[in-house]
Amino acid sequence: AFTDVARLASQPSFLPDGSSFVFVTNALGPLALVKSETLTPNAAIKVIVSSDFAPEAAEPVVSPDGTRVAFSMKGKEGGRVVSVINLDGTKQSVLGEGRSPIWSATGSELVFVRTAKDGFNHLFAAPPDVEAFKSPKQLTSGDFDCDHPSLSPDGKQLVFASNRGWKEAQKKRGEYLQLVSADADGRTLTQITTGPKRSGTPF
């Protein structure tokens, strides 16, 4: 095993140069977002942010320039919020409601999931700024949910899990899940997978 099998270690995200990775673990106590110091098994880890400042941290993703980490955490009101912190653990900023954040190819924006006014979970985009998160751009819309977005290496295509088409498939909203692609701005949706089996969480 690469990490201590007696402890939780999950959701790794590599630094762009491949020299290390960040992940969520309880190896040092309550769940914390940490950075592995090397790429060797059971390597020393450094805490980026503890549960005191980021309760229930999850879904970390390193910025394209390797200097920041975006992640989701439990907000003060109990819902999920998106937060950004420098890789060295300084300058944490809680941006606002959302989860499953990913960086744009340039690192200038975050794409994330938020519940829209119609009650469906959709993809939104905004610069990693508190004010920008108050009025993000909605990328997808309609009577379906989106989750776990992933961006192509060239930054031109999004792939995400969605129940788009659940009514046509005569399924319940929570029973139908397929992979869907879209342009980076949310246009031209194309269903990638089909059939009765559920597909989700693309990387």
Solvent accessible surface area in square Angstrom, and as a share of the most:
residue,aa,sasa,rsa
1,A,102,0.79
2,F,86,0.36
3,T,44,0.26
4,D,72,0.37
5,V,129,0.74
6,A,85,0.66
7,R,122,0.45
8,L,86,0.43
9,A,38,0.29
10,S,38,0.24
11,Q,80,0.35
12,P,90,0.56
13,S,18,0.12
14,F,121,0.51
15,L,20,0.10
16,P,81,0.51
17,D,111,0.58
18,G,30,0.29
19,S,59,0.38
20,S,3,0.02
21,F,16,0.07
22,V,0,0.00
23,F,8,0.04
24,V,4,0.02
25,T,3,0.02
26,N,45,0.23
27,A,36,0.28
28,L,115,0.57
29,G,32,0.31
30,P,101,0.63
31,L,53,0.26
32,A,8,0.06
33,L,0,0.00
34,V,1,0.00
35,K,38,0.16
36,S,3,0.02
37,E,79,0.35
38,T,63,0.37
39,L,76,0.38
40,T,75,0.43
41,P,84,0.53
42,N,105,0.54
43,A,24,0.18
44,A,72,0.56
45,I,45,0.23
46,K,100,0.42
47,V,60,0.34
48,I,9,0.05
49,V,8,0.05
50,S,37,0.24
51,S,30,0.20
52,D,122,0.63
53,F,140,0.58
54,A,0,0.00
55,P,49,0.31
56,E,91,0.41
57,A,3,0.02
58,A,21,0.16
59,E,42,0.19
60,P,10,0.06
61,V,34,0.20
62,V,13,0.07
63,S,1,0.01
64,P,57,0.36
65,D,95,0.49
66,G,13,0.12
67,T,70,0.41
68,R,66,0.24
69,V,0,0.00
70,A,0,0.00
71,F,1,0.00
72,S,0,0.00
73,M,13,0.06
74,K,78,0.33
75,G,12,0.11
76,K,215,0.91
77,E,177,0.80
78,G,42,0.40
79,G,44,0.42
80,R,68,0.25
81,V,24,0.14
82,V,0,0.00
83,S,0,0.00
84,V,10,0.05
85,I,3,0.02
86,N,38,0.19
87,L,30,0.15
88,D,89,0.46
89,G,29,0.28
90,T,66,0.39
91,K,170,0.72
92,Q,55,0.24
93,S,40,0.26
94,V,70,0.40
95,L,7,0.03
96,G,21,0.20
97,E,87,0.39
98,G,3,0.03
99,R,63,0.23
100,S,7,0.04
101,P,5,0.03
102,I,23,0.12
103,W,13,0.05
104,S,21,0.14
105,A,54,0.42
106,T,114,0.67
107,G,8,0.08
108,S,67,0.43
109,E,64,0.29
110,L,0,0.00
111,V,10,0.05
112,F,0,0.00
113,V,1,0.01
114,R,35,0.13
115,T,69,0.40
116,A,12,0.09
117,K,215,0.91
118,D,81,0.42
119,G,36,0.35
120,F,25,0.10
121,N,35,0.18
122,H,0,0.00
123,L,0,0.00
124,F,16,0.07
125,A,6,0.05
126,A,3,0.02
127,P,60,0.38
128,P,32,0.20
129,D,68,0.35
130,V,62,0.36
131,E,112,0.50
132,A,25,0.20
133,F,2,0.01
134,K,142,0.60
135,S,93,0.60
136,P,25,0.15
137,K,120,0.51
138,Q,74,0.33
139,L,18,0.09
140,T,4,0.02
141,S,78,0.51
142,G,29,0.28
143,D,81,0.42
144,F,19,0.08
145,D,22,0.11
146,C,1,0.00
147,D,34,0.17
148,H,65,0.29
149,P,8,0.05
150,S,17,0.11
151,L,43,0.21
152,S,29,0.19
153,P,144,0.91
154,D,90,0.47
155,G,15,0.14
156,K,136,0.58
157,Q,71,0.31
158,L,0,0.00
159,V,37,0.21
160,F,0,0.00
161,A,1,0.01
162,S,1,0.00
163,N,7,0.03
164,R,80,0.29
165,G,25,0.24
166,W,40,0.14
167,K,110,0.47
168,E,145,0.65
169,A,40,0.31
170,Q,167,0.74
171,K,82,0.35
172,K,145,0.61
173,R,92,0.33
174,G,65,0.62
175,E,88,0.39
176,Y,28,0.10
177,L,40,0.20
178,Q,1,0.01
179,L,33,0.16
180,V,0,0.00
181,S,18,0.12
182,A,1,0.00
183,D,42,0.22
184,A,40,0.31
185,D,48,0.25
186,G,6,0.06
187,R,167,0.61
188,T,98,0.57
189,L,46,0.23
190,T,72,0.42
191,Q,56,0.25
192,I,91,0.46
193,T,35,0.20
194,T,109,0.64
195,G,36,0.34
196,P,114,0.72
197,K,159,0.68
198,R,138,0.50
199,S,30,0.20
200,G,35,0.34
201,T,65,0.38
202,P,23,0.14
203,F,219,0.91
